[in-house]
Amino acid sequence: MTTGDPTSVAIRFNDHINDRDLGGLASLMTDDHVFVDPDGAAVSGRAACIDAWRGFFAAFPDYRNVFASLTANGDTVTITGHSVCTEPALAGPAVWTATIRGGSVARWQVQDTVDA
């Protein structure tokens, strides 16, 4: 397994999202992991986040993220790219921010890049 390099951790985390791998996601989340969606709504805690991902994957089985660039600044990784999904509201350009702590993801935030 790769080290806790923040960029590598963020890439692995996204690979688990794209594979709909709940066990892999859980293995890379801190106990106090926080997910923040584009509207600013947050889900806190590993168990609650896994439940949220389970429901999301069931509702949107074709969802995946495509990264174009990653920039690390200490333990924070900023990623640009786009999401692919048959649900138009979930498809399009995005920016993700991952906060890495101890080789795990403490916070995963996604933001749309298109102003509403």
N, C-alpha and C positions, 0 to 999 in steps of 0.2 A: 504494500500500500504506500502511496505517496505521503510525504511529510505534511505538516500543517501549514505549508506555504499558502498565504491567503488566496492567491490567484488559483492555485490548484484546487483548494477546498471549494471555492466558488464554482469552478468548472465541474467538479465532481457532483456538487449539490444540484446543479442544473441538469447534469446527465441523469440523475435520479428522477428529477421532475419529468424530463422528456421520456424516460422509460416507465413512468408511473410506478416507481419502486418505493413504496412506503417504508420498507425496512431500511433501504439505503438512505432515504431522507432522515429517518429517525436516528440513524447512526452518526449523522453529521450535524444534528441539532444539539445545542446546549439544552440543559433542563429548562432554562428560562427563555428559550427561543421565542422571538417575536416575528410574526409576519405582518407586514403592512401593505394593504392593497392600494390601488391608484386613487381611491376616494379618501384615503387616510384612515380607514378602519383597520384596527389591529386585532390580531389573535395572539394570545400569550400562553406560553407553556408548550412543552414538547407534545404532550398528549392531545391538547386542544388543536394544535397545528396539524398533527397527523390526521385527526378526525376531519378537519377542514379540507386537507388535501384529498382524503378518501372521497368525500362528497364532490369535490371539484373534478377529480379524475372520472368519477361515475357520470357526472353531468356533461363533461367535455373531453371525451376519450381521445380526440385527435389534437388536443392542445400541445404545443411545444414551443420552446424558446430557441431562437437562433442568435448567437452572439456574434457581433461584428468587431468589437474592441473591448479590451479590459485594461483598466488602469488601477494600480495598487498604490495606496498612500498609507503606509503603515499597515494596520489591520483592517482597513476599509478598501473594498474593491468596488469600483464603479464600472458598470458594464453597459454598453450600448448595443442595440440590435433590434430585433422585432419578434413578435409572437405570431404563430400560425395557428389558426383555428377556424372551423366552419362558422362559429359564432362571430359575426362581424365586430361586436363590441370587444372581443378579446384578441382580435387580430390587428397587427400593425406595429409601428415603431414604439419602442419602450426603452427605459433606462432602469436598470436594477442596481441597488446598492446592497452589498453584503458586508456585514461586520463580522469579522472572524475572531474568535477567542479560543485559545488553546487547541487549535486545529479543528474547531467546529464552528458552525454558523450560529451566531447569537442573534442576528437580525437579518431578515431578507425583506427588502422593500422594493416594490415595483411602482414605476410612475409612467403614465402615458406621456409621450412627447408632443402630442397634438393638443393645443389649447382648445378648451370647449367653448 
